[in-house]
């Protein structure tokens, strides 16, 4: 998004959340109608946009774009479609309880019409709450305190879209300083001779 949309963020702000942070601190709070950070990740309908058109419409950081969307089976855009890739990956909390907090699904963008489309290097990771967690945001009758049905909340997902460069560098924000690299390159401190 353009800088004017994020003037409220502090200087030097970097958005590089883990999978668990996306699910617990953003998606779970949105679904549960708790206060969340609405000015960081916007709501966006996936379908009119090709992945290269997301810049300026979704929140981008470090060549990755984030947005909330409704979960849907139709993943067709103007130039192609998102094709499911691999199997669902469980997101487990880092706490001592190690409970399942979410599910991550991968998609690859193909240009052209299905099923003959051409595979591109664009990847989408779609994060959703686990199916057993949907009851946590509504009462046993399927209605929330505000009178909305359970499905009004449980079909939200967070999408992370990026172009895979193929160099196995996920650009996850864990860059090392030159001093870190020097210290990590030292195999054994016994081999270092200190002045007497």
Residue, then its C-alpha position, 0 to 999 in steps of 0.5 A: x500500500x502507499x505510504x499515505x495509508x500507513x502514516x500511523x505506523x512508527x518509522x522503521x516498522x517491518x511487518x514480518x509475522x510468523x504463521x502463528x502470529x498471523x493466525x492468533x494475533x490477526x485472524x483469530x481476533x478478527x473472527x472473534x470480533x475482538x479489536x485487531x489491527x485493521x489498518x495493517x491488513x486490509x479486507x480484499x476480495x481476491x478474485x478481481x486481482x492477479x498477484x502482480x496487481x496486489x501492490x497498493x491494494x493489500x499490505x506489502x512488506x519485504x515483497x510479500x502482500x497480506x490481506x483478509x478475504x472470504x474463504x471460497x472455492x472460486x479462485x479465478x482472476x482476470x489472467x488465470x487461477x490459483x491452483x491448490x498445491x500440496x496438502x494442508x499444513x497444521x500450525x501449532x502454537x509455540x506455547x507449552x500446550x502445543x495446540x493446533x491454532x490454524x491451518x495453512x494451505x498453499x496455492x500456485x498461480x497459473x495464467x490462462x484457463x484451467x486446467x491448461x494454465x501455465x504455472x508461474x512463480x507466484x505463491x499464495x499461503x492461505x491461513x484459516x482457523x482449524x475447523x474445531x475452533x469455529x465454535x469459539x467465536x459463537x454460542x452453541x446456537x450458532x448465533x453470536x452475541x451480535x446476532x450474526x451467524x457462525x458462518x459470517x465469522x468462520x469463513x475469513x482467511x488471511x492470505x500471504x502472496x509472494x513471488x518465489x525467487x527460487x533461491x530458497x531464500x524466504x526473505x523472512x526478515x532474519x537477515x544477519x549483520x556482518x558481525x553476526x556472520x563473522x561470529x557464526x563463521x568461527x567454528x571453534x573459539x579454542x582456535x582463536x588466539x587472544x593477545x596476552 
